[in-house]
Amino acid sequence: MVIVRLIGGLGNQLFQYSAGMSLAKFHQVDLKLDITGFDNYHLHKYSLSNFKISAKIATDKDLLMYVQSAGLFKKFRLYNRFIDRFCGKKNYQVEKTLNYDPNFYSFPSRSYLQGYWQSEKYFLPIKEILRKEFVLRRPIAKENAFFISDISLSNSVSVHIRRGDYFSNPTTNKIHGVLPIDYYIRSANYLKSAQKNLTFYIFSDDIDWCEKYFRIDANAVYVRTSKSNNNFYDDFRLMSLCKHNIIANSTFSWWAAWLNLYQDKIVIAPKLWFRSREVNACDIIPHNWIVID
């Protein structure tokens, strides 16, 4: 059995699930999900129950079988050397860097994974399995359904402008920061030079700000989905249905673009994924996406 620790927002959880499932399929064992990290985590909630995933939640018994000192690790927030010494390197696998770990598939079949695992290199062998599992269980809210036909009938581009905690949360802002408007303008111009009759669908957790400050010389729709049905799931679905995607430095729109099934899609991503240029995030962006500084 492989157990993967889930934490963070929807996009992070999808990355963690995908890496765990890939290792489990490689060893032909079950995958289980450790969601205990959300017990005292108030920024986001466990979100994968809304998808048609096959993995089950790990029980306390499952966790104790793998990491007998997990409770101590959580309580005292000890670091990797504690894990290596007391939990054993054989089954407790902690992500060492943001880059793809070429030794990933050498992890044993009885492994507990802790990290973010933000590279499609971890799960390309099972991409078709993931595309079937990462389908939302609930239909889109009735009041948002008209966007589907509009998006499918146009040469649609999703534009994700992430503000929210990237702007208001000091810790998150320090790590990621908000992308400059100029990035989106250059990305839109790139697409306009490559495609005709584009309609840009603007998605944001601060759509009022976007309507006031973000203007684009093209046909644009500022998407206001209903708040009554966990609208970020509907935003996620609608972004994935667009033919092309301009993503933020956000795993949320990364996954919407990755799940976009349009054969000739163009995905544009920011070169500066983290606020500091010293952080190497080269393995996050797939090789066939366009990177704009």
C-alpha positions as CSV (number, residue, x, y, z in Angstrom):
1,M,0.0,0.0,0.0
2,V,1.0,3.6,-0.7
3,I,-0.2,6.4,1.5
4,V,0.1,10.0,0.4
5,R,-0.3,13.0,2.6
6,L,-2.7,15.6,1.3
7,I,-2.5,19.3,2.2
8,G,-3.0,22.7,0.5
9,G,-5.6,23.7,-2.0
10,L,-7.3,21.8,-4.7
11,G,-4.4,22.0,-7.2
12,N,-1.9,20.8,-4.6
13,Q,-4.1,17.9,-3.6
14,L,-4.4,16.8,-7.2
15,F,-0.7,16.8,-7.6
16,Q,-0.2,14.8,-4.4
17,Y,-2.9,12.3,-5.4
18,S,-1.5,11.9,-8.9
19,A,2.0,11.1,-7.6
20,G,0.7,8.7,-5.0
21,M,-1.5,6.9,-7.6
22,S,1.4,6.7,-10.0
23,L,3.6,5.0,-7.5
24,A,0.8,2.7,-6.4
25,K,0.0,1.6,-10.0
26,F,3.7,1.0,-10.6
27,H,3.9,-1.4,-7.7
28,Q,0.3,-2.7,-8.3
29,V,-0.8,-1.9,-4.7
30,D,-3.6,0.2,-3.3
31,L,-3.4,4.0,-2.7
32,K,-4.8,5.6,0.5
33,L,-5.0,9.2,1.4
34,D,-3.9,10.8,4.7
35,I,-6.1,13.8,5.2
36,T,-5.3,14.4,8.9
37,G,-3.3,17.5,8.0
38,F,-6.6,19.3,7.4
39,D,-7.6,18.9,11.1
40,N,-5.9,22.1,12.1
41,Y,-5.4,23.7,8.6
42,H,-7.9,26.5,8.0
43,L,-6.8,27.9,4.7
44,H,-8.2,25.1,2.6
45,K,-10.3,21.9,3.0
46,Y,-10.0,18.4,1.7
47,S,-11.5,18.8,-1.8
48,L,-11.0,15.5,-3.7
49,S,-14.3,13.9,-2.5
50,N,-15.9,16.0,-5.2
51,F,-14.1,14.0,-7.9
52,K,-14.6,10.4,-9.1
53,I,-11.4,9.2,-7.4
54,S,-10.8,5.6,-6.6
55,A,-8.4,5.9,-3.6
56,K,-9.8,5.6,-0.1
57,I,-9.1,7.6,3.1
58,A,-6.3,6.0,5.2
59,T,-7.5,4.9,8.7
60,D,-5.6,5.5,11.9
61,K,-4.6,1.8,11.7
62,D,-3.2,2.3,8.2
63,L,-1.1,5.3,9.3
64,L,0.3,3.6,12.4
65,M,1.4,0.6,10.2
66,Y,3.5,3.0,8.1
67,V,4.7,5.7,10.4
68,Q,4.6,4.9,14.1
69,S,6.0,8.3,15.0
70,A,3.7,10.3,12.8
71,G,1.9,11.7,15.8
72,L,5.1,13.0,17.3
73,F,6.2,14.5,14.0
74,K,2.9,16.4,13.7
75,K,2.9,17.5,17.3
76,F,6.4,18.9,17.5
77,R,6.9,19.7,13.8
78,L,10.2,18.0,13.7
79,Y,12.1,18.0,10.4
80,N,13.4,15.4,7.9
81,R,16.3,14.2,10.0
82,F,13.8,13.1,12.7
83,I,11.8,11.2,10.1
84,D,14.9,9.5,8.7
85,R,16.1,8.5,12.1
86,F,12.9,7.4,13.8
87,C,10.5,6.5,11.1
88,G,13.0,4.9,8.7
89,K,14.0,5.9,5.2
90,K,12.5,2.8,3.8
91,N,8.9,3.8,3.9
92,Y,8.7,7.5,4.8
93,Q,9.5,9.5,1.6
94,V,9.8,13.2,2.0
95,E,10.1,15.4,-1.1
96,K,13.6,16.9,-1.1
97,T,13.3,19.6,-3.7
98,L,10.7,21.1,-6.1
99,N,12.4,19.4,-9.0
100,Y,11.4,16.0,-10.3
101,D,13.1,13.2,-8.3
102,P,14.4,10.6,-10.8
103,N,14.5,8.0,-7.9
104,F,10.7,8.3,-7.4
105,Y,9.9,4.9,-8.8
106,S,12.6,3.3,-6.6
107,F,10.5,4.1,-3.6
108,P,9.2,0.8,-2.2
109,S,5.6,-0.5,-2.5
110,R,5.1,0.3,1.2
111,S,5.6,4.0,1.1
112,Y,4.3,7.1,2.8
113,L,4.7,10.2,0.6
114,Q,5.0,13.7,2.0
115,G,5.5,16.6,-0.3
116,Y,3.9,18.5,-3.2
117,W,5.3,16.5,-6.2
118,Q,4.5,19.3,-8.7
119,S,5.6,17.8,-11.9
120,E,3.7,15.8,-14.5
121,K,6.8,13.6,-14.8
122,Y,5.6,11.8,-11.7
123,F,2.3,10.7,-13.3
124,L,2.6,10.8,-17.1
125,P,2.5,6.9,-17.2
126,I,-1.1,7.0,-15.8
127,K,-2.4,10.2,-17.4
128,E,-5.4,8.5,-18.9
129,I,-6.4,7.0,-15.5
130,L,-6.2,10.4,-13.9
131,R,-8.2,12.1,-16.6
132,K,-11.0,9.6,-15.9
133,E,-10.8,10.0,-12.1
134,F,-10.5,13.8,-12.1
135,V,-14.1,14.3,-13.3
136,L,-16.4,16.2,-11.0
137,R,-19.2,14.2,-9.4
138,R,-21.8,17.0,-9.4
139,P,-23.2,18.6,-12.5
140,I,-22.5,22.3,-13.0
141,A,-25.0,24.6,-11.2
142,K,-28.0,25.4,-13.4
143,E,-27.3,29.1,-13.3
144,N,-23.8,28.5,-14.6
145,A,-24.6,25.9,-17.3
146,F,-25.0,28.4,-20.1
147,F,-21.3,29.1,-20.0
148,I,-20.6,25.6,-21.3
149,S,-22.3,26.2,-24.6
150,D,-20.8,29.7,-25.0
151,I,-17.3,28.3,-24.3
152,S,-17.7,25.3,-26.6
153,L,-19.0,27.4,-29.5
154,S,-16.2,30.0,-29.4
155,N,-12.5,29.9,-29.8
156,S,-12.3,30.3,-26.1
157,V,-9.4,31.2,-23.8
158,S,-9.5,30.9,-20.1
159,V,-7.6,33.6,-18.3
160,H,-7.0,32.9,-14.6
161,I,-6.1,35.9,-12.4
162,R,-5.3,34.6,-8.9
163,R,-5.6,37.2,-6.2
164,G,-7.3,36.2,-3.0
165,D,-4.8,34.7,-0.6
166,Y,-2.0,35.5,-3.0
167,F,-2.7,39.1,-2.3
168,S,-4.1,39.1,1.3
169,N,-2.2,36.4,3.1
170,P,1.3,37.6,4.0
171,T,2.9,34.2,3.9
172,T,1.4,33.2,0.6
173,N,2.1,36.6,-0.9
174,K,5.8,36.2,0.1
175,I,6.0,32.8,-1.6
176,H,4.0,33.4,-4.8
177,G,3.0,37.0,-5.2
178,V,0.5,38.3,-7.7
179,L,1.4,38.2,-11.3
180,P,1.6,41.6,-13.1
181,I,-1.1,42.6,-15.6
182,D,1.7,42.8,-18.2
183,Y,2.1,39.0,-18.1
184,Y,-1.6,38.6,-19.1
185,I,-1.4,41.2,-21.8
186,R,1.7,39.6,-23.4
187,S,0.1,36.2,-23.2
188,A,-3.1,37.4,-24.8
189,N,-1.1,39.1,-27.6
190,Y,0.8,35.9,-28.2
191,L,-2.5,34.0,-28.6
192,K,-4.0,36.7,-30.9
193,S,-1.0,36.3,-33.2
194,A,-1.5,32.6,-33.4
195,Q,-5.4,32.3,-33.4
196,K,-8.4,34.1,-34.8
197,N,-11.7,35.1,-33.4
198,L,-10.7,34.6,-29.8
199,T,-13.0,35.1,-26.8
200,F,-11.2,35.5,-23.5
201,Y,-13.0,34.2,-20.4
202,I,-11.7,35.9,-17.3
203,F,-11.8,33.8,-14.1
204,S,-10.7,35.2,-10.8
205,D,-11.3,35.0,-7.0
206,D,-11.6,38.8,-7.3
207,I,-13.6,39.4,-10.4
208,D,-14.6,42.9,-9.3
209,W,-11.0,43.9,-9.3
210,C,-10.5,42.4,-12.8
211,E,-13.5,44.3,-14.2
212,K,-12.1,47.5,-12.9
213,Y,-8.4,47.1,-13.7
214,F,-7.9,44.4,-16.3
215,R,-8.7,45.4,-19.9
216,I,-7.9,43.5,-23.0
217,D,-8.2,44.5,-26.6
218,A,-10.4,41.6,-27.6
219,N,-13.7,40.0,-26.9
220,A,-13.8,39.3,-23.2
221,V,-16.2,37.8,-20.7
222,Y,-15.8,38.3,-17.0
223,V,-17.1,35.1,-15.6
224,R,-19.3,35.5,-12.5
225,T,-20.4,32.0,-11.4
226,S,-23.0,31.5,-8.7
227,K,-21.7,31.4,-5.2
228,S,-24.4,28.8,-4.2
229,N,-22.7,25.7,-5.4
230,N,-19.0,25.9,-4.4
231,N,-18.4,28.1,-7.4
232,F,-14.7,27.4,-7.6
233,Y,-15.5,23.9,-8.8
234,D,-17.6,25.4,-11.6
235,D,-14.8,27.8,-12.4
236,F,-12.4,24.8,-12.5
237,R,-14.7,22.9,-14.8
238,L,-15.3,25.8,-17.2
239,M,-11.6,26.7,-17.4
240,S,-10.8,23.1,-18.4
241,L,-13.5,23.3,-21.2
242,C,-11.9,26.3,-22.9
243,K,-9.8,25.5,-26.0
244,H,-6.8,27.5,-24.7
245,N,-5.6,28.6,-21.3
246,I,-3.6,31.4,-19.8
247,I,-2.8,30.2,-16.3
248,A,-1.6,32.0,-13.2
249,N,1.2,30.9,-11.0
250,S,-1.3,28.6,-9.4
251,T,-1.8,24.9,-9.4
252,F,-5.6,25.5,-9.6
253,S,-5.4,26.8,-13.2
254,W,-2.4,24.5,-13.9
255,W,-4.7,21.5,-13.5
256,A,-7.6,23.1,-15.4
257,A,-5.2,23.5,-18.3
258,W,-3.8,20.0,-18.0
259,L,-7.3,18.5,-18.0
260,N,-8.2,20.5,-21.1
261,L,-8.8,17.8,-23.8
262,Y,-8.7,20.1,-26.8
263,Q,-6.2,18.5,-29.2
264,D,-4.7,21.7,-30.5
265,K,-4.7,23.7,-27.2
266,I,-2.2,26.4,-26.4
267,V,-1.4,26.8,-22.8
268,I,0.6,29.8,-21.6
269,A,2.3,29.8,-18.1
270,P,4.4,32.3,-16.3
271,K,8.1,31.8,-16.1
272,L,8.2,33.2,-12.6
273,W,6.2,30.6,-10.7
274,F,7.4,31.7,-7.3
275,R,8.2,35.3,-6.2
276,S,11.9,34.6,-5.9
277,R,13.8,34.0,-9.1
278,E,16.2,31.9,-7.1
279,V,13.6,29.2,-6.6
280,N,14.0,26.6,-9.4
281,A,10.6,25.5,-10.6
282,C,11.6,24.3,-14.0
283,D,9.8,20.9,-13.7
284,I,6.4,22.4,-12.9
285,I,5.6,23.5,-16.4
286,P,5.1,20.8,-19.1
287,H,7.6,21.0,-22.0
288,N,4.8,21.7,-24.6
289,W,3.4,24.7,-22.8
290,I,4.4,28.2,-23.7
291,V,6.3,30.1,-21.0
292,I,6.2,33.9,-20.9
293,D,8.3,36.0,-18.5
